[in-house]
Amino acid sequence: MSKTTVRNKVVVITDALSGLGNECAKIFHKDGARLILCGKSWERLESLSEKLSVDCDPTLTYPTKLVLLDFRDMESLPDVIAEVMECYGCLDVLIINSSMKVKGPVQDTSLELDHAVMDINYFGPITLAKGLLPSMISRRGGHILLVNSIQGKLALPFRTTYAASKHAVQAFFDCLRAEVQEYGIYVSTINHTFISGPLRAKKDPATESSSSALSPSQYLGISPEEMASEIVKTLSSKKKEVVLARVLSKAAIYARALFPNLVFSVTAAGVKCKAAVLDQDL
Protein backbone atom coordinates (compact mmCIF):
# COMPACT_ATOMS: atom_id res chain seq x y z
CA MET A 1 0.00 0.00 0.00
CA SER A 2 1.41 3.37 -0.97
CA LYS A 3 1.75 6.21 1.48
CA THR A 4 -0.99 8.12 -0.29
CA THR A 5 -3.42 5.27 0.50
CA VAL A 6 -3.32 5.99 4.24
CA ARG A 7 -1.95 9.51 4.35
CA ASN A 8 -4.41 11.75 6.18
CA LYS A 9 -6.73 8.77 6.75
CA VAL A 10 -8.09 8.13 10.24
CA VAL A 11 -7.07 4.62 11.27
CA VAL A 12 -8.26 2.94 14.49
CA ILE A 13 -6.36 -0.06 15.90
CA THR A 14 -8.26 -1.80 18.69
CA ASP A 15 -5.22 -3.50 20.29
CA ALA A 16 -2.19 -1.37 19.51
CA LEU A 17 -0.29 -2.92 22.42
CA SER A 18 -0.03 -6.40 20.91
CA GLY A 19 2.90 -7.38 18.73
CA LEU A 20 0.74 -7.09 15.63
CA GLY A 21 -0.77 -3.81 16.79
CA ASN A 22 2.71 -2.37 17.32
CA GLU A 23 3.78 -3.35 13.81
CA CYS A 24 0.66 -1.83 12.26
CA ALA A 25 1.06 1.35 14.28
CA LYS A 26 4.66 1.78 13.08
CA ILE A 27 3.72 1.29 9.43
CA PHE A 28 0.65 3.51 9.40
CA HIS A 29 2.24 6.27 11.47
CA LYS A 30 5.27 6.40 9.18
CA ASP A 31 2.99 6.54 6.15
CA GLY A 32 1.11 9.58 7.44
CA ALA A 33 -2.09 8.12 8.86
CA ARG A 34 -4.01 9.87 11.62
CA LEU A 35 -3.77 7.07 14.15
CA ILE A 36 -6.12 6.32 17.02
CA LEU A 37 -4.40 3.72 19.17
CA CYS A 38 -6.49 1.69 21.60
CA GLY A 39 -5.42 -0.60 24.42
CA LYS A 40 -5.98 -1.58 28.02
CA SER A 41 -2.99 0.24 29.56
CA TRP A 42 -2.68 4.02 29.38
CA GLU A 43 0.98 3.93 30.40
CA ARG A 44 1.86 1.49 27.62
CA LEU A 45 -0.15 3.49 25.08
CA GLU A 46 1.77 6.62 26.04
CA SER A 47 5.05 4.74 25.75
CA LEU A 48 4.13 3.50 22.29
CA SER A 49 3.06 6.97 21.22
CA GLU A 50 6.34 8.47 22.39
CA LYS A 51 8.33 5.81 20.57
CA LEU A 52 6.44 6.47 17.34
CA SER A 53 7.11 10.20 17.69
CA VAL A 54 10.83 9.65 18.16
CA ASP A 55 11.15 7.21 15.27
CA CYS A 56 9.40 9.37 12.67
CA ASP A 57 9.74 12.88 11.27
CA PRO A 58 7.10 14.99 13.09
CA THR A 59 6.73 17.24 10.04
CA LEU A 60 5.51 14.26 7.99
CA THR A 61 3.34 12.52 10.58
CA TYR A 62 0.40 13.24 12.86
CA PRO A 63 0.46 13.01 16.66
CA THR A 64 -1.26 9.82 17.74
CA LYS A 65 -4.54 9.85 19.62
CA LEU A 66 -4.95 7.39 22.51
CA VAL A 67 -8.12 5.70 23.75
CA LEU A 68 -8.44 3.21 26.59
CA LEU A 69 -10.32 0.15 25.38
CA ASP A 70 -11.03 -3.09 27.21
CA PHE A 71 -13.66 -5.32 25.66
CA ARG A 72 -14.07 -7.06 29.02
CA ASP A 73 -15.85 -3.88 30.18
CA MET A 74 -18.82 -3.84 27.82
CA GLU A 75 -20.51 -1.01 29.74
CA SER A 76 -17.63 1.34 28.83
CA LEU A 77 -18.02 0.88 25.07
CA PRO A 78 -20.52 3.73 24.46
CA ASP A 79 -17.97 6.11 26.02
CA VAL A 80 -15.16 4.54 23.98
CA ILE A 81 -17.13 4.99 20.76
CA ALA A 82 -17.83 8.62 21.64
CA GLU A 83 -14.17 9.22 22.47
CA VAL A 84 -13.00 7.70 19.19
CA MET A 85 -15.39 9.91 17.25
CA GLU A 86 -14.26 12.99 19.18
CA CYS A 87 -10.67 12.47 18.01
CA TYR A 88 -11.28 13.50 14.40
CA GLY A 89 -15.05 13.43 13.97
CA CYS A 90 -14.84 10.49 11.57
CA LEU A 91 -12.83 7.41 10.70
CA ASP A 92 -11.69 5.72 7.52
CA VAL A 93 -10.21 2.41 8.67
CA LEU A 94 -11.11 0.21 11.64
CA ILE A 95 -8.67 -2.63 12.38
CA ILE A 96 -10.11 -5.09 14.89
CA ASN A 97 -7.26 -7.21 16.23
CA SER A 98 -8.22 -7.74 19.88
CA SER A 99 -8.51 -11.34 21.00
CA MET A 100 -8.57 -13.67 23.98
CA LYS A 101 -7.88 -17.39 23.82
CA VAL A 102 -8.86 -20.16 26.21
CA LYS A 103 -7.74 -23.76 25.94
CA GLY A 104 -8.98 -26.74 27.92
CA PRO A 105 -11.64 -29.46 28.18
CA VAL A 106 -15.17 -28.12 27.87
CA GLN A 107 -16.21 -29.54 31.25
CA ASP A 108 -13.43 -27.57 32.93
CA THR A 109 -14.32 -24.23 31.33
CA SER A 110 -16.64 -22.11 33.44
CA LEU A 111 -19.56 -20.15 32.04
CA GLU A 112 -17.95 -17.00 33.43
CA LEU A 113 -14.91 -17.65 31.26
CA ASP A 114 -17.15 -18.44 28.30
CA HIS A 115 -18.82 -15.04 28.72
CA ALA A 116 -15.47 -13.26 28.99
CA VAL A 117 -14.18 -14.85 25.78
CA MET A 118 -17.38 -13.99 23.91
CA ASP A 119 -17.22 -10.38 25.14
CA ILE A 120 -13.64 -9.90 23.96
CA ASN A 121 -13.81 -11.90 20.74
CA TYR A 122 -17.39 -11.26 19.62
CA PHE A 123 -19.63 -8.84 21.50
CA GLY A 124 -16.91 -6.21 22.00
CA PRO A 125 -15.79 -6.06 18.36
CA ILE A 126 -19.31 -6.02 16.93
CA THR A 127 -20.46 -3.39 19.44
CA LEU A 128 -17.56 -1.14 18.46
CA ALA A 129 -18.16 -1.72 14.76
CA LYS A 130 -21.88 -1.00 15.05
CA GLY A 131 -21.17 2.15 17.03
CA LEU A 132 -18.69 3.52 14.48
CA LEU A 133 -20.55 2.32 11.38
CA PRO A 134 -22.98 5.29 11.14
CA SER A 135 -20.03 7.63 10.51
CA MET A 136 -18.85 5.48 7.61
CA ILE A 137 -22.37 5.19 6.21
CA SER A 138 -22.91 8.95 6.35
CA ARG A 139 -19.63 9.54 4.51
CA ARG A 140 -20.30 6.61 2.15
CA GLY A 141 -16.91 5.06 2.59
CA GLY A 142 -14.56 3.26 4.91
CA HIS A 143 -12.87 -0.06 5.52
CA ILE A 144 -13.38 -2.49 8.40
CA LEU A 145 -10.74 -5.18 8.74
CA LEU A 146 -11.14 -8.09 11.14
CA VAL A 147 -8.03 -9.98 12.18
CA ASN A 148 -9.46 -13.40 12.97
CA SER A 149 -8.02 -16.79 13.81
CA ILE A 150 -8.14 -19.69 11.41
CA GLN A 151 -10.38 -21.14 14.11
CA GLY A 152 -13.11 -19.02 12.59
CA LYS A 153 -13.15 -21.61 9.84
CA LEU A 154 -11.84 -24.75 11.52
CA ALA A 155 -12.48 -25.95 15.07
CA LEU A 156 -10.20 -28.19 17.12
CA PRO A 157 -10.79 -29.99 20.42
CA PHE A 158 -10.13 -28.15 23.69
CA ARG A 159 -10.90 -24.77 22.10
CA THR A 160 -14.70 -24.93 22.27
CA THR A 161 -15.42 -21.40 23.47
CA TYR A 162 -12.57 -19.83 21.52
CA ALA A 163 -13.61 -21.53 18.28
CA ALA A 164 -17.25 -20.62 18.89
CA SER A 165 -16.37 -16.93 19.36
CA LYS A 166 -14.20 -16.92 16.22
CA HIS A 167 -16.90 -18.60 14.14
CA ALA A 168 -19.46 -16.10 15.44
CA VAL A 169 -17.40 -12.99 14.67
CA GLN A 170 -16.48 -14.38 11.24
CA ALA A 171 -20.16 -14.85 10.39
CA PHE A 172 -21.06 -11.37 11.64
CA PHE A 173 -18.55 -9.59 9.44
CA ASP A 174 -19.30 -11.84 6.45
CA CYS A 175 -22.94 -10.73 6.73
CA LEU A 176 -21.98 -7.11 7.35
CA ARG A 177 -19.86 -7.07 4.17
CA ALA A 178 -22.93 -7.62 2.01
CA GLU A 179 -25.09 -5.17 3.95
CA VAL A 180 -22.74 -2.19 3.70
CA GLN A 181 -21.43 -2.67 0.17
CA GLU A 182 -24.01 -0.24 -1.21
CA TYR A 183 -22.51 2.50 0.98
CA GLY A 184 -19.02 2.05 -0.43
CA ILE A 185 -17.78 0.41 2.77
CA TYR A 186 -15.36 -2.50 2.51
CA VAL A 187 -15.19 -5.36 5.00
CA SER A 188 -12.18 -7.68 5.00
CA THR A 189 -11.30 -10.66 7.17
CA ILE A 190 -7.85 -12.19 7.63
CA ASN A 191 -7.77 -15.66 9.14
CA HIS A 192 -4.33 -16.61 10.38
CA THR A 193 -2.59 -19.34 12.32
CA PHE A 194 -0.61 -18.55 15.46
CA ILE A 195 1.57 -15.47 15.51
CA SER A 196 5.14 -16.58 16.04
CA GLY A 197 8.20 -14.71 17.23
CA PRO A 198 8.37 -12.52 20.39
CA LEU A 199 4.65 -12.79 21.03
CA ARG A 200 4.97 -16.42 22.09
CA ALA A 201 7.67 -15.69 24.64
CA LYS A 202 5.09 -14.26 27.04
CA LYS A 203 2.48 -16.93 26.57
CA ASP A 204 -0.08 -17.24 29.34
CA PRO A 205 -1.15 -20.83 30.01
CA ALA A 206 -4.83 -19.86 30.29
CA THR A 207 -5.31 -16.98 27.86
CA GLU A 208 -3.31 -15.12 25.27
CA SER A 209 -4.01 -12.40 22.70
CA SER A 210 -2.06 -14.05 19.91
CA SER A 211 -3.51 -16.89 17.90
CA SER A 212 -2.05 -20.28 17.31
CA ALA A 213 -1.32 -23.00 14.76
CA LEU A 214 -2.23 -26.45 13.61
CA SER A 215 1.27 -27.63 14.46
CA PRO A 216 3.58 -26.76 17.35
CA SER A 217 6.42 -26.28 14.88
CA GLN A 218 7.41 -22.65 14.99
CA TYR A 219 7.91 -22.48 11.25
CA LEU A 220 4.17 -22.96 10.73
CA GLY A 221 3.47 -19.66 12.49
CA ILE A 222 3.02 -16.18 11.05
CA SER A 223 5.27 -13.36 12.26
CA PRO A 224 3.82 -9.99 13.34
CA GLU A 225 5.68 -8.42 10.40
CA GLU A 226 4.05 -10.83 7.94
CA MET A 227 0.63 -10.14 9.42
CA ALA A 228 1.09 -6.37 9.30
CA SER A 229 2.29 -6.60 5.70
CA GLU A 230 -0.80 -8.62 4.79
CA ILE A 231 -3.05 -6.05 6.45
CA VAL A 232 -1.39 -3.32 4.37
CA LYS A 233 -1.94 -5.34 1.18
CA THR A 234 -5.55 -6.12 2.06
CA LEU A 235 -6.42 -2.49 2.77
CA SER A 236 -4.92 -1.58 -0.60
CA SER A 237 -6.47 -4.38 -2.66
CA LYS A 238 -9.83 -4.32 -0.83
CA LYS A 239 -9.72 -8.11 -0.82
CA LYS A 240 -12.69 -9.51 1.05
CA GLU A 241 -11.09 -12.55 2.64
CA VAL A 242 -7.55 -13.75 3.24
CA VAL A 243 -6.37 -17.00 4.81
CA LEU A 244 -2.83 -16.40 6.00
CA ALA A 245 -1.55 -19.84 6.84
CA ARG A 246 0.91 -22.48 5.78
CA VAL A 247 -0.07 -25.30 3.44
CA LEU A 248 -0.99 -27.74 6.21
CA SER A 249 -3.47 -25.36 7.81
CA LYS A 250 -5.08 -24.42 4.48
CA ALA A 251 -5.36 -28.09 3.55
CA ALA A 252 -7.21 -28.75 6.80
CA ILE A 253 -9.79 -26.07 5.95
CA TYR A 254 -10.44 -27.54 2.50
CA ALA A 255 -10.55 -31.05 3.91
CA ARG A 256 -13.18 -29.91 6.45
CA ALA A 257 -15.37 -28.67 3.59
CA LEU A 258 -14.84 -31.60 1.20
CA PHE A 259 -14.36 -34.55 3.54
CA PRO A 260 -16.01 -33.60 6.86
CA ASN A 261 -16.42 -37.14 8.19
CA LEU A 262 -12.76 -37.87 7.62
CA VAL A 263 -11.75 -34.71 9.47
CA PHE A 264 -14.13 -35.53 12.33
CA SER A 265 -12.56 -39.00 12.66
CA VAL A 266 -9.02 -37.69 12.57
CA THR A 267 -9.87 -35.00 15.11
CA ALA A 268 -11.51 -37.47 17.49
CA ALA A 269 -8.54 -39.80 17.18
CA GLY A 270 -6.28 -36.90 18.07
CA VAL A 271 -8.09 -36.37 21.35
CA LYS A 272 -6.79 -39.74 22.49
CA CYS A 273 -3.31 -38.26 22.13
CA LYS A 274 -4.16 -35.35 24.43
CA ALA A 275 -0.59 -34.25 25.01
CA ALA A 276 0.01 -33.77 21.29
CA VAL A 277 -3.23 -31.90 20.83
CA LEU A 278 -2.83 -29.56 23.79
CA ASP A 279 0.63 -28.52 22.68
CA GLN A 280 -0.88 -27.03 19.53
CA ASP A 281 -2.43 -23.57 19.47
CA LEU A 282 -4.94 -22.19 16.98
Secondary structure, DSSP 8 states (H G I E B T S, - for coil): --HHHHTT-EEEETTTTSHHHHHHHHHHHHTT-EEEEEES-HHHHHHHHHHHHHHS-TTTS---EEEE--TT-GGGHHHHHHHHHHHHS--SEEEE-------S-GGGS-HHHHHHHHIIIIIHHHHHHHHHHHHHHHHT-EEEEEEEEGGGT---TT-HHHHHHHHHHHHHHHHHHHHHGGGTEEEEEEEE--B-GGGGGG--SS--SS---SSS-GGGSB-HHHHHHHHHHHHHHT-SEEEE--HHHHHHHHHHHH-HHHHHHHHHHHHTTHHHHHT---
